[in-house]
Amino acid sequence: MGGGGKSYKAPEPPAPPAPPAADEVAEQEAKAVQDAREDARRAALRARGRQGTILTGALGVPGTPDTQRKTLLGL
């Protein structure tokens, strides 16, 4: 029963996608830089809004500490 039938040929795999053009790459990079600048600007605006709520600096509370207790008479 072995006849001369047709042989099977596997289909060729699809071709890989073409690399993006130089213009497209430049546009993508420019958009990424612009987005990063916008994000930094927004972060600075948010930080500026909270500036008034920060009561201490990097070194802690400024001034001398209040370590004396008041007496019963308020002296």
C-alpha positions in Angstrom: 0.0 0.0 0.0 2.7 2.5 -0.3 1.9 4.6 -3.2 3.5 7.6 -4.8 1.4 10.2 -3.0 2.2 13.8 -2.7 4.8 14.8 -0.2 4.1 17.3 2.6 5.9 20.6 2.5 5.7 22.8 5.7 4.7 26.4 5.1 7.5 29.0 5.4 7.6 31.0 8.6 6.5 34.6 8.3 9.2 37.2 7.6 10.4 39.2 10.7 9.0 42.7 10.9 11.0 45.5 9.3 13.0 47.7 11.7 11.4 51.1 12.3 12.7 54.0 10.1 15.1 56.5 11.5 12.4 59.2 11.5 10.1 57.0 13.6 12.9 56.3 16.1 13.7 60.0 16.4 10.0 60.9 17.0 9.7 58.2 19.7 12.8 59.5 21.5 11.6 63.1 21.3 8.2 62.1 22.7 9.9 60.2 25.5 12.1 63.2 26.4 9.1 65.5 26.3 7.0 63.1 28.5 9.9 62.9 31.1 10.2 66.7 31.2 6.4 67.0 31.8 6.5 64.4 34.6 9.4 66.2 36.3 7.5 69.5 36.0 4.4 68.0 37.5 6.4 66.4 40.4 7.9 69.8 41.1 4.5 71.5 41.2 3.2 68.8 43.6 6.2 69.2 45.9 5.9 73.0 45.9 2.3 72.6 47.1 3.4 70.7 50.2 6.3 73.1 51.1 4.2 75.0 53.7 3.5 71.8 55.6 7.1 70.9 56.3 8.1 72.2 59.7 11.6 70.8 60.0 14.7 70.8 57.8 17.3 68.2 57.2 18.8 68.9 60.6 15.6 68.6 62.6 13.7 71.3 64.5 15.5 74.7 64.4 16.2 76.6 67.6 16.8 75.5 71.1 14.7 72.8 72.7 12.2 73.8 75.4 13.4 71.5 78.3 12.4 73.6 81.3 9.1 72.7 83.0 6.8 75.3 84.4 6.1 75.2 88.1 2.7 75.3 89.7 2.9 79.1 89.9 3.9 79.5 86.3 7.5 80.7 86.7 
